[in-house]
Amino acid sequence: MRIPGDDTDRPLRKSRLAARILFRKEAGRMTARDRRIARVLAADPEVTNRLIQHGIYSVRYHGRRIGDRKHEFDQNIGLVAR
């Protein structure tokens, strides 16, 4: 149960959202809304490449985990170093 005012998992939730946007980008289905949210998340200091990668590996996309495609996906999305 979430405790009001406890935001300890907020960066991870933001990073999972960023991961979902990256999945849509790879699939070629990114919307204008996705681009707006991606800009906001890219400027957010709580959202790091490490957390985004964690989100990518933990989020299910179309009912499947990234699994065997990890290395290929990492190469294709090209997370920008900060």
Secondary structure, 3 states (H helix, E strand, C coil): CCCCCCCCCHHHHHHHHHHHHHHHHHHCCCCHHHHHHHHHHHHCCCCCHHHHHHHHHHCCECCECCHHHHHHHHHHHCCCCC
